Amino acid sequence: MLDSTKVNQSVSRMETYLENKGYFNAKVDSKIEDGGEKKSKVNYNVDLKDQKRFGDISYSISDSRIDSI
């Protein structure tokens, strides 16, 4: 029998991975299909939404003591 806790952990890991790749609103769902004796199948449905990318990031700090950190 398949451990649903491990499937949920996989879903969470996939969402974290996708978030790290810029898919902040991605949603991962899973569906477990019982294949009979000692066999199961897990289907993952991934909805990526929009990927966010950051270009150049700049900042301006007027206090030179903080800017040097």
Secondary structure, 3 states (H helix, E strand, C coil): CCCHHHHHHHHHHHHHHHHHCCCCCCEEEEEEEECCCCCEEEEEEEECCCCCCCCCCCCCCCCHHHHCC
